[in-house]
Amino acid sequence: MRLFYIIAVIVLTFPVSGCGMLIDWTREGAGYPAMELMSARKDALKQSFDISYDQGFERALNTLDQMKATVYAKNKKERYIVAMKIKGCIDTTEVGIFFSEESPNKLSVEIFSKSPKAKNIVSIKIFSELAEGK
């Protein structure tokens, strides 16, 4: 009888709680946030900096933290960060930050979002931080 109650509670609470958490978990696990943004990078803002990849990645994370943005996904090996909750924009707007090394101390950074406002806010902050150099 106890098993019946446990199953009943699970069955009855799942429709009420929604499956958003399950969907977000599977999207992130499959790398979906970055894949979606990567496919639309043709409209990204791009700039190069005289800084190493490790320094640039950490400075970008610190800048997002200072902006009180939520880092939704990050992968240092795949060289991307996806952030949300950019102040002044809709909370669910994703901003992708993509890194590529041109040489050991030359970093190229691309910032893209489907929201031009979010893309501009993040790029101004991150590009100015990375331009300060070492």
Order of alpha helices (4+ residues) and beta strands (2+ residues): alpha-alpha-alpha-beta-alpha-beta-beta-beta-beta-alpha
